[in-house]
Amino acid sequence: MGERQRAIIEPVVRDLLASAGGDAILTITATNTDGEEVWVQLIEGGSLNTQYPLDDEPVKRLGILGVFGTLKVPLIEWEALNFATFDVAGIASWDVAFVIDQLFVRLLKCNDAGYQPASSLEA
């Protein structure tokens, strides 16, 4: 599942990752199964910032949830119940789109088949 969402997410991820020398922020939002708006941000240069509603360490938790698949994605910083930021520099846009999709489904509790991602770019 998630191919439809990844097909929406990947082109905007690819465009941002291909940019150089700026500080643009791509924000992708969706509505989860509780009716709450949730978000993930990709920052030009390769940082991935996600809403993080848990209080335990994100690398272990997201590993258990299978968010990163086989990718090795270093944690940059995090704040419990607020955000977690990872380094995705050098990772292919399709793989970054996979991670974003998995964050929405496995961490942020969006319906796998039905969630509708929306994106906005802040330059």
N, C-alpha and C positions, 0 to 999 in steps of 0.2 A: 504494500500500500504506500501511499504518499507520492506516487509518480506524478500525479496531477499537480500537487503542491510544489514538488521539486521542479517541475517544468515551468512554474510561475516564478519561483525563487531564483533559479540558476542564472537566467539572463541578467538580472539586476546585480547579482553577486559577481558575475563575470565582468560586467562593465566597471564595477567599482574596483575590483582587483586589478584590472588592466590600467587603471588611472595611476598617475605618479605625481608626487610632489605636492599633494594637497592634504586637507584634513577633513574630507567629506565623511559624513555619517549616513549610512543606509539603515533606516529603522523599518523593521518588518513587524507588523502587528497581526493578531488574530484574536478571536473570541474563544475561550475555553469552554469546557462542558459545564462550568459553574456560571457562565454568562459574563465572566470577567475578561477585560481586554488584557492581553499579555504581549510581551515584546522581546525581540532579539535585535541587536544592532551589530552591523559590520562596519568597522572603521577603516578608512583608507590606510593602507600600510599593513593590514592583516590582523587587526585585533577583533575578536568576536566577543561582544558583551551581551550577556543574557540576564534577564530577570531571574533571580534565584530565591525561590520562596522557602528554602530549607535552612536549617541551622547547622547541618553537618558538612564536612569538608567536601567540596564539589568533585574533585578528581575521582575519589573512591565512589561516591554516590552515582555520578554519571557513568562511571565504568560498570557498576552493577546494573544500571538501567540500560546499558548498551548503546548509549547516545553516540559514541565516537566510533563504533564498529572496531576495525583494526587500526585506526589512525592513532598516532601518538600526538596529542595536542597539549602543550604545556600550559599550565595555569599561570596567569600573570598576577592577578589579585582577586580577592573576593571579600564580600561582606555578608555575613549571615543574614538571611531573610531579606536581602536586597538585590545583590548582583554578583556575577562571576565573570571574569574576563580571561579569555584564552588567546594564545598566539596561533593563528592559522596561516601565517605568512608562508608562502611556498606550497600550500595545499591547493590542488586543482579546484576550480569553481564548482564542479559537479559534486565533489566530496564535501565542500563547505556547505553547499545547498542540502546535502544529505544530513549533515550535522544539525543545521538549522531546523530542518523538518523534524528530526528526532528530538530536538530540544522542545519544540512545540508539542509533540505527541507524548513523549515519555516524561518530561520534566514539568511542562506547563499545562498538561492535561487537556490538550485539544483533541477533538474527535479525529482519529486517523483518516477516515474516509471523507469526512465532511468539512473540515475546517478550511476557511478561505483566507489565505495570507494577503495582506495589503502592504505596499511598501511606499516609503517616502524618502527622498534624498535631501539632506541638509548639507550645503556646500560651505 
